[in-house]
Amino acid sequence: MTLIHRALALAVACAGCAQPKPGSPPAGRSQFALQTPSLPGLTSVDYTLHFWFLGAVPPLAYDTYLASSASGSVFAILPCFSDRSGLNQVRADAVLHFAGAPDLAGSASAIFSCQQSLDTPVSLVISAVRGTGVGYGDIAGLAAGVSCQSAINLRGDSYLAVCAESTCGDSGAVFLFTNSCRALDGSAPSFWACGPPTDWTLLGPLASSAFTLVRDGTFRFGIAAPPAVKLSAPDPTLTDASGNLLVWGAVATPAATLIRSGGAVTRSTLDATRTASFAARLQAAGGPPLLLEVQGGAAGAALFAWTPLGPCLAPAAGVASLPGLFVVDVRLASPAVATLLLAAAPAGPASQRSSCTATAAGAILCSAPGPL
């Protein structure tokens, strides 16, 4: 799996006021500056910005802005509703065109208050995943990406022989789950690992598990490899105080499963292209660091909690399933709390929100959906 992340900064500012139409919220003006740093082979970027006023029922789609830029940078002044009783939402869709390489497409969303005569900065992280597992995003002018290669093997005593999956019944056999991940600059990502008690090696770009088969059962192993990216200016909804990104989209989460029955391995699988829709690092005061994983699907979103070297696919406490709802954005309300913006359609306007809170006891507690 290859994930390539880049940053896209979106600045929102209310630059003035227009006279509202009768029966509509008062209108302000929003200033959008989208900056895309240079990337080898990038020829142009096409943007589509969609706007909704969420204070109306149903949400009012009030503008769509199209732009194409050879440099990747766009500047526009657009109207927004400055009614204090409601929020605005913007969704940015981007298609990046490369010379001699397939296009990359992705989107991101955010809600904001349009205030007259006041600047309202908004940051969007655009992530994309190709069918081949290649993703792309852009964060505050910094290019950073992660390329992972994953493999599984069953080996006999002392790793001297490789045995077939259906015949490896030796109690000394070892199941290897190996991942090699590097950023575009050659650095290692920030690894998270999960699975049963096993011998993990997390060193530089290597994340490898050696699990000795001593009993029957179903065993799951996985890693998450968010890139180490730093914004030029800290954004408390996405970063820590130093600007280090704590919320990601399209995070590589390759996983492996081993099933052993009757003293023999009956099945082993590798999902090398598994990808989280969103991930957020959370930590309560006095508690361990935790990772919230959001998995999207046709039926809705599922929420998982990662603890350092803990079990895989551990559902979040509280509400771990959001049937019929799709997470369109994740923001930090504090270092311990993530806010999930929810929509009834994958690319629709946000209509509800949920929160997930890290506890000092090492759990992530997610609430039921509620109004924005």
Helices and strands as residue ranges (DSSP letters): E 2-6, E 9-18, E 27-35, E 42-53, E 60-69, E 74-81, E 88-98, E 101-112, E 119-121, E 126-129, E 134-138, E 143-155, G 157-159, E 174-183, E 192-194, E 199-203, E 206-212, E 217-224, E 247-252, E 255-261, E 264-271, E 275-282, E 290-295, E 300-306, E 317-318, E 321-323, E 326-334, E 337-343, E 350-358, E 364-366, E 370-371
